[in-house]
């Protein structure tokens, strides 16, 4: 089941702004949400492993069963399992639409994809989990380009990621390469996630 409650509660829960979440003033309330948020609590070893897994899962907005399938796929592919897992999640269509600045948040990017507003190499793809390959061009359909949310998002999103290129005026971008782990702006210890599933 995908998490659908207030996104800022998740970021406060983990004490950092999760990837794909809307910006908010985390310094204003730098403690977990809820009645007992100010109380300090110590995590068990299992709790720490679980927390890293949950952070990554929520960062990409995927359901538990889907996340397990990504992990199972990552084990079979060449390379460190944790890094491959992040690469699979990072190259999802909805995530790249967000990274390219076509939408202000990951849920908004997923909505653009689901409503058929995104073209992959010129063809409509409405599957958010579609894995994009290097060299693939993403673009927005004409009918959504005048949308104020889209235009504002593009205007306010700096081009900082090395593995994508974006032509804002043409509402299109390209995945240049599968990103290295240190290029992906996700704060998580993927080794602990591998350990979690190895228990």
KOLDOMAR-184726 format. One record per residue (C-alpha): residue in three letters; x, y, z. Coordinates in nm, 2 decimals, decimal comma, always signed. Layout:
! residues N
@res ALA&x X&y Y&z Z
...
***
This chain:
! residues 199
@res UNK&x +0,00&y +0,00&z +0,00
@res UNK&x +0,13&y +0,34&z -0,10
@res UNK&x +0,16&y +0,62&z +0,17
@res UNK&x -0,10&y +0,89&z +0,10
@res UNK&x -0,10&y +1,10&z +0,42
@res UNK&x +0,07&y +1,44&z +0,46
@res UNK&x +0,42&y +1,42&z +0,30
@res UNK&x +0,58&y +1,66&z +0,55
@res UNK&x +0,50&y +1,42&z +0,83
@res UNK&x +0,72&y +1,16&z +0,67
@res UNK&x +1,01&y +1,40&z +0,64
@res UNK&x +0,97&y +1,51&z +1,00
@res UNK&x +0,95&y +1,15&z +1,11
@res UNK&x +1,30&y +1,08&z +0,96
@res UNK&x +1,44&y +1,42&z +1,04
@res UNK&x +1,53&y +1,51&z +0,68
@res UNK&x +1,36&y +1,62&z +0,36
@res UNK&x +1,29&y +1,30&z +0,17
@res UNK&x +1,35&y +1,30&z -0,21
@res UNK&x +1,04&y +1,39&z -0,41
@res UNK&x +0,86&y +1,55&z -0,11
@res UNK&x +0,74&y +1,91&z -0,11
@res UNK&x +0,97&y +2,17&z +0,06
@res UNK&x +0,87&y +2,27&z +0,40
@res UNK&x +1,03&y +2,43&z +0,70
@res UNK&x +1,18&y +2,13&z +0,87
@res UNK&x +1,39&y +2,35&z +1,11
@res UNK&x +1,07&y +2,49&z +1,25
@res UNK&x +0,96&y +2,16&z +1,39
@res UNK&x +1,27&y +1,93&z +1,38
@res UNK&x +1,11&y +1,64&z +1,56
@res UNK&x +0,88&y +1,36&z +1,47
@res UNK&x +0,51&y +1,44&z +1,43
@res UNK&x +0,25&y +1,33&z +1,69
@res UNK&x +0,18&y +1,36&z +2,06
@res UNK&x +0,51&y +1,21&z +2,16
@res UNK&x +0,73&y +1,36&z +1,89
@res UNK&x +0,95&y +1,55&z +2,13
@res UNK&x +1,04&y +1,24&z +2,33
@res UNK&x +1,37&y +1,08&z +2,24
@res UNK&x +1,35&y +0,71&z +2,14
@res UNK&x +1,62&y +0,46&z +2,07
@res UNK&x +1,58&y +0,23&z +1,77
@res UNK&x +1,68&y -0,13&z +1,79
@res UNK&x +1,91&y -0,27&z +1,53
@res UNK&x +1,61&y -0,41&z +1,34
@res UNK&x +1,44&y -0,07&z +1,38
@res UNK&x +1,74&y +0,11&z +1,22
@res UNK&x +1,74&y -0,13&z +0,92
@res UNK&x +1,36&y -0,09&z +0,88
@res UNK&x +1,39&y +0,28&z +0,89
@res UNK&x +1,64&y +0,30&z +0,61
@res UNK&x +1,42&y +0,07&z +0,40
@res UNK&x +1,11&y +0,28&z +0,47
@res UNK&x +1,30&y +0,61&z +0,39
@res UNK&x +1,40&y +0,48&z +0,04
@res UNK&x +1,05&y +0,34&z -0,02
@res UNK&x +0,88&y +0,66&z +0,07
@res UNK&x +1,13&y +0,87&z -0,12
@res UNK&x +1,01&y +0,71&z -0,44
@res UNK&x +0,65&y +0,66&z -0,34
@res UNK&x +0,63&y +0,29&z -0,41
@res UNK&x +0,42&y +0,03&z -0,24
@res UNK&x +0,57&y -0,24&z -0,02
@res UNK&x +0,51&y -0,53&z -0,26
@res UNK&x +0,65&y -0,33&z -0,55
@res UNK&x +0,96&y -0,23&z -0,35
@res UNK&x +1,02&y -0,60&z -0,27
@res UNK&x +1,01&y -0,68&z -0,65
@res UNK&x +1,26&y -0,40&z -0,72
@res UNK&x +1,49&y -0,56&z -0,46
@res UNK&x +1,45&y -0,91&z -0,60
@res UNK&x +1,53&y -0,77&z -0,95
@res UNK&x +1,84&y -0,58&z -0,81
@res UNK&x +1,98&y -0,90&z -0,67
@res UNK&x +1,98&y -1,06&z -1,01
@res UNK&x +2,15&y -0,77&z -1,19
@res UNK&x +2,52&y -0,70&z -1,21
@res UNK&x +2,66&y -0,46&z -0,95
@res UNK&x +2,62&y -0,38&z -0,58
@res UNK&x +2,26&y -0,47&z -0,49
@res UNK&x +2,19&y -0,15&z -0,29
@res UNK&x +2,32&y +0,07&z -0,57
@res UNK&x +2,13&y -0,12&z -0,84
@res UNK&x +1,81&y -0,09&z -0,64
@res UNK&x +1,85&y +0,29&z -0,62
@res UNK&x +1,93&y +0,30&z -1,00
@res UNK&x +1,61&y +0,11&z -1,07
@res UNK&x +1,40&y +0,34&z -0,86
@res UNK&x +1,58&y +0,66&z -0,99
@res UNK&x +1,51&y +0,56&z -1,36
@res UNK&x +1,13&y +0,52&z -1,31
@res UNK&x +0,94&y +0,74&z -1,55
@res UNK&x +0,75&y +0,93&z -1,28
@res UNK&x +1,08&y +1,01&z -1,09
@res UNK&x +1,26&y +1,14&z -1,40
@res UNK&x +0,96&y +1,36&z -1,49
@res UNK&x +1,00&y +1,50&z -1,14
@res UNK&x +1,38&y +1,53&z -1,16
@res UNK&x +1,35&y +1,72&z -1,49
@res UNK&x +1,13&y +1,98&z -1,33
@res UNK&x +0,81&y +1,91&z -1,52
@res UNK&x +0,63&y +1,87&z -1,18
@res UNK&x +0,70&y +2,02&z -0,83
@res UNK&x +0,67&y +1,69&z -0,65
@res UNK&x +0,69&y +1,32&z -0,72
@res UNK&x +0,31&y +1,27&z -0,67
@res UNK&x +0,24&y +1,55&z -0,92
@res UNK&x +0,48&y +1,39&z -1,16
@res UNK&x +0,31&y +1,06&z -1,12
@res UNK&x -0,02&y +1,23&z -1,20
@res UNK&x +0,12&y +1,38&z -1,52
@res UNK&x +0,23&y +1,03&z -1,63
@res UNK&x -0,10&y +0,85&z -1,53
@res UNK&x -0,31&y +1,11&z -1,72
@res UNK&x -0,12&y +1,05&z -2,04
@res UNK&x +0,06&y +1,39&z -2,06
@res UNK&x +0,41&y +1,24&z -2,09
@res UNK&x +0,57&y +1,12&z -2,41
@res UNK&x +0,86&y +0,87&z -2,42
@res UNK&x +1,05&y +0,90&z -2,75
@res UNK&x +0,74&y +1,06&z -2,89
@res UNK&x +0,49&y +0,80&z -2,77
@res UNK&x +0,25&y +0,83&z -2,47
@res UNK&x +0,35&y +0,61&z -2,18
@res UNK&x +0,11&y +0,63&z -1,88
@res UNK&x +0,28&y +0,37&z -1,66
@res UNK&x +0,46&y +0,55&z -1,37
@res UNK&x +0,69&y +0,26&z -1,30
@res UNK&x +0,82&y +0,23&z -1,66
@res UNK&x +1,20&y +0,21&z -1,65
@res UNK&x +1,36&y +0,46&z -1,87
@res UNK&x +1,68&y +0,36&z -2,06
@res UNK&x +1,98&y +0,60&z -2,12
@res UNK&x +1,93&y +0,80&z -2,44
@res UNK&x +1,56&y +0,81&z -2,40
@res UNK&x +1,38&y +1,14&z -2,46
@res UNK&x +1,09&y +1,25&z -2,24
@res UNK&x +0,86&y +1,54&z -2,33
@res UNK&x +0,53&y +1,68&z -2,24
@res UNK&x +0,23&y +1,69&z -2,47
@res UNK&x +0,12&y +2,02&z -2,62
@res UNK&x -0,20&y +2,04&z -2,42
@res UNK&x -0,03&y +2,05&z -2,08
@res UNK&x +0,26&y +2,29&z -2,16
@res UNK&x +0,06&y +2,60&z -2,07
@res UNK&x -0,04&y +2,45&z -1,73
@res UNK&x +0,07&y +2,71&z -1,46
@res UNK&x +0,20&y +2,43&z -1,22
@res UNK&x +0,42&y +2,29&z -1,50
@res UNK&x +0,55&y +2,63&z -1,61
@res UNK&x +0,62&y +2,73&z -1,25
@res UNK&x +0,79&y +2,40&z -1,17
@res UNK&x +1,02&y +2,43&z -1,47
@res UNK&x +1,11&y +2,79&z -1,39
@res UNK&x +1,20&y +2,70&z -1,03
@res UNK&x +1,39&y +2,38&z -1,09
@res UNK&x +1,76&y +2,43&z -1,14
@res UNK&x +1,94&y +2,19&z -1,37
@res UNK&x +2,19&y +2,03&z -1,14
@res UNK&x +2,19&y +1,65&z -1,20
@res UNK&x +2,47&y +1,52&z -1,42
@res UNK&x +2,28&y +1,22&z -1,56
@res UNK&x +1,99&y +1,42&z -1,72
@res UNK&x +1,96&y +1,71&z -1,96
@res UNK&x +1,66&y +1,94&z -1,99
@res UNK&x +1,55&y +2,18&z -2,26
@res UNK&x +1,30&y +2,38&z -2,07
@res UNK&x +1,18&y +2,59&z -2,36
@res UNK&x +1,09&y +2,28&z -2,55
@res UNK&x +0,94&y +2,09&z -2,25
@res UNK&x +1,17&y +1,79&z -2,30
@res UNK&x +1,46&y +1,62&z -2,14
@res UNK&x +1,68&y +1,31&z -2,18
@res UNK&x +1,83&y +1,05&z -1,95
@res UNK&x +2,20&y +1,06&z -2,04
@res UNK&x +2,32&y +0,77&z -1,84
@res UNK&x +2,23&y +0,54&z -1,55
@res UNK&x +2,34&y +0,74&z -1,25
@res UNK&x +2,62&y +0,64&z -1,02
@res UNK&x +2,52&y +0,62&z -0,65
@res UNK&x +2,70&y +0,94&z -0,56
@res UNK&x +2,50&y +1,13&z -0,82
@res UNK&x +2,16&y +1,04&z -0,68
@res UNK&x +2,02&y +1,30&z -0,43
@res UNK&x +1,88&y +1,05&z -0,19
@res UNK&x +2,01&y +1,04&z +0,17
@res UNK&x +1,99&y +0,67&z +0,27
@res UNK&x +2,23&y +0,39&z +0,36
@res UNK&x +2,15&y +0,13&z +0,10
@res UNK&x +2,38&y -0,13&z +0,27
@res UNK&x +2,14&y -0,14&z +0,57
@res UNK&x +1,85&y -0,21&z +0,33
@res UNK&x +2,04&y -0,50&z +0,18
@res UNK&x +2,10&y -0,62&z +0,54
@res UNK&x +1,73&y -0,58&z +0,62
@res UNK&x +1,63&y -0,82&z +0,34
@res UNK&x +1,92&y -1,06&z +0,42
@res UNK&x +1,80&y -1,12&z +0,78
***
